[in-house]
């Protein structure tokens, strides 16, 4: 395997401000990054969160959101209060008044959930328990093979993968899929490692079902779409 999942990327009108919000909530430092502002994890998360400047307006929900874990009911309440103090707001996505999880939006409207204590699916995960995505069974299998990460959930249309080294799970909820935005505001960045060659790795990913976006690719960065049509990048 010649790629690693380097970063979860988020488009932002104000990358510095949005990085500051998440830095305070996660307790991760803001670091220099060749592509934009980024947060470096202080736990086993294993990937950066990267904020990229974009003037594109939000029009539809993101294809991924964070699921944050809680150790106790008081811990869940404290996370919600802290997030709102930092600039988050409550968000109604149809979850209903009896939902145990709390749905919030960060200062630029990006959705995230604060889960109740006792969530067994994410019991051995850290505060960032999951990158929860919208996608088919096919795309979950694609990412398992692309990253060399095992499927840790495979039930019906629902799938999840996780690095063998731990960190958050990456999940896909199956069909039906939500409407897709004209351009993804969130995407995954892969990086070539272990002496791998960019074009050889791109060919491998295309054999697995990816497609190349020629007009947005370069000699050091190739933009692809996964089998569901979601963009991701591979960098040399």
N, C-alpha and C positions, 0 to 999 in steps of 0.2 A: 504494500500500500504506500503510495507516494504522496498522499495529501493528508493534511490535518485540518480540522475545523478550527480556524483561527479566530473568527469573530462573528458575532451577531450584529448586523448593521441596521441602524435606524436613521431614516431621513429626518432632518430637523431644520426648522427655520432659524433657530438659535442654538447651534450645537453646544456652545459653552454653557448656556443656561440649563439646557436639558441634561448635559453631563453632570452639572452641579447638583441637580435634583436627585439623580440616581446615585451619585456618589454619596450623598448624605444618607439616602435610604439604605443602600447596601453596605455602606462603610468601606467602600473601595476607593483607592486614589485615582484621580484624573492623571493621565500620563500623556506624554508626547506620542503621536502616532502618525506615520507617513500619510495616512488617508484622511485624517480628521481628528477630532477629540475622541479619547477612548478611556475606558475604565479597565484597570487590571484587577482581577479577582484576588482576594486574600485567602481563599479557601480552595477546594478541589474543583471549582467550576470548569477550569481548563480552557476557557475561551474569553477573549475580550468582548466588551460591548463597545461598539464603535458608532459615533454620531457623525453623520455626513450632512454637510450643508445642502439644502434643497429648497427651492422656492415653490415646488409643486404643492398645491393645496390638498388637504385631506378630503376625500369624497366618499370613501367606503371604509368599513372596519379593516384593521390590519389582518394579514393572513396568519400572523403569530402574535401571541401575547405571553407575558410572564405569569406563572403560577407561583406565588410566594407561600411558603409553609409557615405553620405556627406550632409552637411547642405546647401551649396552653390556651384556653379561651382568653385569658388576660393578655397573652402575647399577641393574639390576633387583634384584639382591640387596640393595643399599643401601636401595632404596625399601621393600622388604619388611621389612628389619630396623628401619628408622626407624618404619614404621607400627606394628609390634608394640611397639616401645618406647613409642609414644604411646598404646597401648591397644587396637590392633586384634588380631584373632585369625585363625588359619587357619580356613577354612570348606570343608567337603566338600559339593559340589553334584553329585557324580557325575563330576567331571572326570577321574578316574583318575590313577594315580601317574606316568604318562608324559606328562602335560600339561606344555606349556612355559610356559603362563601360570600365575600364582599367584592363587588366589581367597582373598580376605580379607573380614572383616566389621569395620566400624568399631565403636566402643564401644557403639552402640545396635543393632548387628546388621545394619546396612545393607551389602549386598554390594558389593564392587568387585574389579576384576581388575588385576593388574600384568602387563602384557604383556612378552614377551621382546623383545630387540633385533632389528631387522630386519623389523618388521611393515610391509609395503609399503603396506597400505591406509591406515595412519595416518602414513605417512612424513613428511608435511609438516605434521603437527599438533603442538601443544605437549604439555606433560606430561599435561594432561587431553585425551586424544586423542579420546574419544567419550563421549557419553551413549548407552549401548547399551540399546535398549528391546525390549520384547515387543510385537509388533503385526503386523498384516496388511499386504499390499501396498497395499490401499485406504487405510490410515491414513498410510502414507508419502507417497502422492500427495496426500492431504488436507493434510498439513503443508507440503509443497512449495508448494502453491497458497496456503495460509493465510499463510505467512511471505514468499512470494516468493523462496524459496531454491531453487536448482536441485537436482534429483536427481543426486547424484554416484555413486550405485550403484543399479541397477535390474536385478536378476537373479532370475528366478523370483518367489518371494514376498518376497525380501529387498530392502530399500530403505535408502537413506541420503540425508540432505540436509545441506547445509553453507552457512553464510552466505557471500555473495560476498566478505565482508571477512576471511574466514579463521575461525580458532577451531576448536572441536571439531566433529566430525561427530555428527549425531543419527541413530541407526540403528534399524531394526526387523527382527527376525529371521524374520518370516513365521509361517505356521502350522506345527505346532499351537500354540495359545496356552496359556500356563500358566493355572491357576485365578486368577480375579480376586479381590482382597481386597474386603471390604465397603466399605471406603473407601481410596482411594489414599493411601499415605503419602508418595508423591512426585508432583509434578505440575509443569506448566509455567505460568508467569505471563506473559501478554502485556500490553503497555501501549500505549495510544493515543498516537500521535505525529502531528506535522505538521498539527495542527488538525483531526484526524479526530473524528468523533462516535461515542460509544460504541454507541448503538443501531444506527447505520448499519453499523458494523463487525460487530456481533453478527449482524445480518441477512445480511451477506456470508458470514460463517463458517457460518451455518446453511444458506445456499444451497449451500455446499461439502459439507455432510453433518454438521455439528455439531448437537447438540440442547441446548436451554437447560434448566438445572436451576433452576426458578422459586423453590423454597423456600430456596435458598442464595444468591440474587442480591440486589442492591441497586441504588440509583441510581448508585453509583460503581464497582461491581464486579459482573460477571456471570459466573456459573459455567456452563460448558458441558461437554458430553462430545464427544469426537471419534468418528469412525465405529466405533471398537472399544469405545466406552463408557468411555474413560478421561477423568477430569475434567481441566479446565484452566480458568484464570481470565483474564478480560480486564478490565483496570483503566483507568479514565479518567485 
